[in-house]
Amino acid sequence: MRIAFHAPLKPPDHPVPSGDRAMARALLALLHDVGHEPLPTGRFRSYDRAGDAARQIRIEQLGVRLADRLLRRIAAGLLPPPELWLTYHLYHKAPDHLGPRVADRLDLPYLVVEGSASRRQASGPWAVGHAASLAALHRADLVLAMTERDREGLLEAGIAAEAVRLFPPFLDAAPFRAAAARRDRHRASLADRLGLDPAVPWLVAVAMMREDVKRRSYELLAEALAGLSPPAWALLVAGDGPARPAIEAILRATCGDRVRFLGELPAEVLPGLYAAGDLSLWPAVGEAYGMALLEAQAAGLPVVAGAEGGVAAVVADGVSGFLAPPRDAPALARAAARLLEQPELRLRLGRAAAENVLRDHDRPAARARLEAALAAARERHAARKRRAA
């Protein structure tokens, strides 16, 4: 099936890495896996970070023009006609201005993956984007929510329960499992290259360095580390961005020579980093769910994170790690210390973390869910046409 693929927040070929880009790429790979043909829809982004109503209106107007241009190119035979439209991740800051218009004109099933809605945005600075995203969600034949929190938000916004399904975030666990099997090699290599003591536990944090909730997470991470015992540990940080100088200064003030900054790492290198570590520690301020937390578990690391957003959808508290109350640095420190002081508990939770990913978040499980969702979207679209006839 030819499937038009659109990611209004960040296209899959965007140069800046993030969990959102990783999930968009994973979805595209999954579509190829099951024999579908994803069709590009351009690099149009509807993202408005600042909450500027006038800008949101301009973005919407541009989106309408681009949707009409796409329709003209399809009509002229310059682009193959899609059989279904799939939009990945729309919400009030990044509504979908293309999918509903094209789907209506071409009479296509319309599927949204990672849709969310928040009623409190209806009258705020993103009211224009909220209205557009809500209209798209109501038009969708099926909406896939990646967390229970998002599912509840969709239902509160008036999306019909039968039009909403849970679709847990996923990844390809194979590279992480392979890295875990070579843990000793990865650990020895990093110890030699970075001057680390392999006899002490290594904490791992992987995140971009931006002047937003990411910086706040790093600040809380520093606060947690300041109260952490035992004293023998090292911190490995992978990430880059405009706030890097400030974040490095914050962490160096707390960690001294126990921290190593690795910068932005290629995706193929990350499994080895996780596998070499002992614990993933991240406050998770403002995280939708935390792709890095899922990656860490896939490599066999237990996670200590803040229970914010949809983090509980990927970290099972007491099973694959520990969740602390949101933005509570002392609680994060206590949970991390517990695992650092109990190697057997750390190993047990790490094994459970890897098993959790294999069972619920690996590609085979996601493939079955996606195929079922595509079929359901087509069936619901056909039923809607019959009712309208």
C-alpha positions in Angstrom: 0.0 0.0 0.0 1.2 3.5 -0.8 1.2 5.5 2.4 1.8 9.3 2.4 4.0 10.0 5.5 4.1 13.4 7.2 5.8 14.5 10.4 4.8 18.1 11.1 7.0 18.5 14.2 10.2 17.2 12.7 10.7 15.4 9.4 12.8 12.2 9.5 15.7 13.8 7.6 16.0 16.7 10.0 19.6 17.3 10.9 19.1 17.6 14.7 18.8 14.3 16.5 16.0 13.7 19.0 13.6 11.1 20.2 11.0 12.4 17.9 13.2 12.1 14.9 14.2 8.6 16.0 10.6 7.5 16.2 9.7 9.0 12.8 12.6 7.0 11.3 11.6 3.9 13.1 8.0 4.2 11.8 9.3 4.6 8.2 11.5 1.5 8.6 8.5 -0.4 10.0 6.4 0.5 7.0 9.1 -0.8 4.7 9.4 -3.9 6.8 5.8 -4.9 6.3 5.9 -4.2 2.5 4.3 -0.8 2.3 5.6 2.1 0.2 6.0 5.3 2.2 5.5 8.4 0.0 7.4 11.6 1.0 5.2 14.7 1.5 7.9 17.3 1.8 9.7 18.8 4.7 7.0 21.3 5.9 7.1 21.9 9.7 4.2 23.4 11.4 6.1 23.7 14.7 5.6 27.0 16.7 7.8 26.9 19.8 7.0 30.4 21.1 3.2 30.5 21.2 2.8 33.2 18.6 -0.8 33.3 17.3 0.0 35.3 14.2 2.8 32.9 13.3 0.4 30.0 13.8 -2.0 31.6 11.4 0.7 32.1 8.8 1.9 28.5 9.2 -1.7 27.3 8.7 -2.1 29.4 5.5 1.2 28.0 4.2 0.1 24.5 5.0 -3.2 24.9 3.0 -1.2 26.2 0.0 1.3 23.3 0.2 -1.6 20.8 0.6 -3.2 22.2 -2.6 0.2 22.1 -4.4 0.6 18.4 -3.4 -2.9 17.7 -4.7 -2.1 19.4 -8.1 1.1 17.4 -8.4 -0.8 14.1 -7.8 -3.5 15.1 -10.2 -0.9 15.9 -12.9 0.8 12.5 -12.4 4.0 14.0 -11.0 3.5 12.1 -7.7 1.9 8.6 -7.2 -1.5 8.8 -5.5 -1.4 7.6 -1.9 -3.8 5.0 -0.6 -3.7 6.1 3.0 -2.3 9.2 4.8 -0.3 8.7 8.0 0.8 11.7 10.1 3.3 11.1 12.9 3.1 13.3 16.0 0.6 16.1 15.9 -0.3 18.3 18.8 -1.0 22.0 19.6 2.5 23.2 18.8 2.7 21.1 15.6 -0.7 20.6 14.0 -1.3 18.8 10.7 -2.4 21.2 8.0 -1.7 18.8 5.1 -3.2 15.4 6.0 -6.9 16.2 6.6 -7.1 18.4 3.5 -5.4 15.9 1.2 -7.3 12.9 2.7 -10.6 14.7 2.2 -9.9 15.6 -1.4 -8.6 12.2 -2.3 -11.1 10.2 -0.1 -8.3 8.5 1.8 -8.1 6.8 5.2 -6.3 9.1 7.6 -4.2 7.6 10.5 -2.5 9.6 13.2 0.4 8.0 15.2 1.2 9.7 18.5 -1.6 12.2 18.6 -2.3 14.1 21.7 -4.6 16.9 23.0 -4.7 19.1 26.0 -7.8 21.0 26.9 -5.9 23.7 28.7 -4.4 24.8 25.4 -7.7 25.8 24.0 -7.5 29.4 25.1 -3.7 29.8 25.6 -1.0 31.1 23.3 -1.3 28.0 21.1 -5.1 28.2 20.7 -4.8 28.4 16.9 -2.6 25.3 16.8 -4.8 23.6 19.3 -7.9 24.2 17.2 -6.2 22.9 14.0 -4.8 19.8 15.8 -8.1 19.0 17.3 -9.9 19.3 14.0 -7.3 16.9 12.5 -7.8 14.4 15.3 -11.6 14.5 14.9 -11.1 13.9 11.2 -8.7 10.9 11.7 -10.2 7.5 11.1 -7.8 6.2 13.9 -5.5 7.9 16.4 -2.7 5.9 18.0 -1.6 7.2 21.5 1.8 6.1 22.7 1.0 6.5 26.4 -2.0 6.1 28.6 -1.7 9.7 29.5 -2.1 10.7 25.9 -5.0 8.4 25.4 -6.8 9.9 28.3 -6.2 13.4 27.0 -7.6 12.4 23.6 -10.8 11.1 25.2 -11.1 14.3 27.4 -10.9 16.3 24.1 -13.9 14.4 22.7 -12.2 11.9 20.4 -14.3 8.8 20.3 -13.0 5.9 22.3 -13.4 3.5 19.4 -11.1 5.8 17.3 -8.2 5.7 19.8 -5.8 2.9 20.4 -2.6 2.5 22.5 0.6 2.1 20.4 3.6 1.9 22.8 6.8 3.5 21.6 9.2 1.0 20.0 12.7 0.5 18.7 14.8 -2.2 17.0 16.2 -4.0 20.1 18.7 -6.1 18.1 21.6 -3.6 18.1 21.2 -3.0 21.8 21.0 -6.7 22.6 24.2 -7.3 20.5 26.0 -4.5 22.3 24.9 -6.0 25.7 26.5 -9.3 24.7 29.8 -7.4 24.1 29.5 -5.3 27.3 33.0 -6.1 28.5 34.6 -5.1 25.2 32.6 -1.8 25.1 33.4 -1.1 28.7 37.1 -1.7 28.3 37.3 0.4 25.2 35.6 3.4 26.9 37.6 3.0 30.1 40.8 3.2 28.0 39.7 6.0 25.8 38.1 8.2 28.5 40.4 7.4 31.4 37.6 5.8 33.4 37.9 3.3 36.3 35.9 0.2 35.1 35.7 -1.0 38.8 33.2 1.8 39.7 29.6 2.2 38.5 29.0 4.3 35.4 25.9 6.4 35.1 24.7 7.3 31.6 22.7 10.3 30.5 21.8 10.8 26.8 19.9 14.0 25.8 20.2 17.1 23.7 21.4 20.3 25.3 18.8 23.0 24.8 17.7 26.0 26.8 14.4 24.5 27.7 13.2 21.5 29.7 16.4 19.7 28.7 18.6 22.2 30.6 16.2 21.9 33.5 16.7 18.1 33.5 20.4 18.6 33.5 20.2 21.0 36.4 18.1 18.5 38.4 20.6 15.8 37.4 23.4 17.9 38.9 21.3 18.4 42.1 20.7 14.7 42.4 24.4 13.8 41.9 25.4 16.3 44.5 23.5 14.3 47.1 24.5 10.9 45.8 26.3 8.3 47.7 28.4 6.2 47.5 31.1 8.6 46.3 32.6 6.2 43.8 30.9 6.6 40.4 31.4 8.2 37.0 28.9 10.0 34.7 28.9 9.7 30.9 26.9 12.3 29.1 26.1 12.1 25.4 24.5 15.1 23.8 25.1 18.5 22.2 23.3 21.7 21.6 23.3 25.4 22.2 23.2 25.1 26.0 26.2 22.8 26.1 28.7 25.3 27.6 26.3 26.1 30.5 25.3 22.5 31.1 28.9 21.4 31.1 29.7 24.1 33.7 26.8 23.0 35.9 27.8 19.3 35.8 31.5 20.0 36.2 30.8 22.1 39.3 29.0 19.0 40.9 30.9 16.1 39.4 34.4 17.4 38.9 36.6 14.9 37.1 34.0 12.1 37.4 32.1 13.4 34.4 32.9 12.8 30.7 31.2 14.7 27.9 30.9 12.7 24.7 29.1 15.1 22.5 26.6 14.0 19.9 27.1 10.4 19.1 25.9 8.6 15.9 23.0 6.3 16.4 25.1 3.2 15.7 27.5 4.1 18.6 24.8 4.6 21.3 24.1 0.9 21.9 27.7 0.4 22.9 27.6 3.3 25.3 24.5 2.1 27.0 25.8 -1.4 27.3 29.1 -0.2 28.9 27.1 1.6 31.6 25.6 0.4 34.8 22.6 2.8 35.3 20.6 5.3 33.3 19.8 8.4 35.4 17.6 11.1 34.0 15.1 13.6 35.6 12.9 13.5 32.4 11.5 17.0 32.8 8.8 17.5 30.1 9.5 14.1 28.5 6.7 12.6 26.4 8.1 9.2 27.3 11.9 9.3 26.8 13.3 7.4 23.8 16.7 7.3 25.5 15.2 5.6 28.5 13.8 2.9 26.2 17.2 2.5 24.5 19.0 2.2 27.8 16.7 -0.6 28.9 17.1 -2.4 25.6 20.8 -2.6 26.4 20.1 -4.0 29.8 20.4 -0.9 31.9 18.0 -0.2 34.8 16.6 3.3 34.8 16.1 5.9 37.5 13.9 8.7 36.1 11.4 11.3 37.1 7.8 10.1 36.7 6.8 12.9 34.4 4.7 12.9 31.3 4.5 9.4 29.8 7.8 8.0 31.3 5.8 5.4 33.2 4.8 4.0 29.8 8.4 2.8 29.2 9.8 2.4 32.7 8.1 -0.1 35.0 8.6 1.2 38.6 10.3 -1.4 40.8 10.6 -3.8 37.8 12.9 -2.2 35.2 14.0 0.7 37.4 12.7 3.3 39.8 10.5 6.3 39.2 10.9 9.3 41.5 8.3 12.1 41.9 8.6 14.7 39.1 11.4 17.2 39.6 12.5 15.7 42.9 16.3 15.6 43.0 16.7 14.1 46.5 14.3 11.3 45.5 16.3 10.6 42.3 19.5 10.5 44.4 18.0 8.0 46.8 16.8 5.7 44.1 20.1 5.9 42.2 22.1 5.3 45.4 20.0 2.2 46.2 20.9 0.6 42.8 24.5 1.7 43.1 24.8 0.1 46.5 23.1 -3.1 45.4 24.8 -4.6 42.3 22.6 -7.7 42.4 19.4 -5.6 42.4 20.9 -3.5 39.6 21.6 -6.6 37.5 18.1 -8.0 38.2 16.3 -4.8 37.2 18.6 -4.5 34.1 17.6 -8.0 32.9 13.9 -7.2 33.5 14.4 -4.0 31.6 15.7 -5.8 28.5 12.9 -8.4 28.8 10.3 -5.6 29.0 11.6 -4.0 25.8 11.6 -7.3 24.0 8.1 -8.1 25.0 6.4 -4.7 24.6 8.6 -2.3 22.6 10.5 -4.3 20.1 9.8 -4.1 16.3 7.9 -7.4 16.0 5.3 -6.3 18.6 5.1 -2.8 16.9 4.8 -4.4 13.5 1.8 -6.4 14.5 0.2 -3.3 16.1 0.8 -1.1 13.1 -0.6 -3.6 10.6 -3.7 -3.9 12.7 -4.0 -0.2 12.9 -3.6 0.3 9.2 -6.4 -2.3 8.6 -8.6 -0.7 11.2 -8.1 2.8 9.7 -9.2 1.5 6.3 -12.2 -0.3 7.8 -13.3 2.7 9.7 -12.9 5.0 6.7 -15.0 2.6 4.6 -17.7 2.4 7.3 -17.8 6.2 7.5 -18.3 6.4 3.7 -21.2 3.9 4.0 -22.9 5.9 6.7 -22.6 9.1 4.6 -24.0 7.4 1.5 
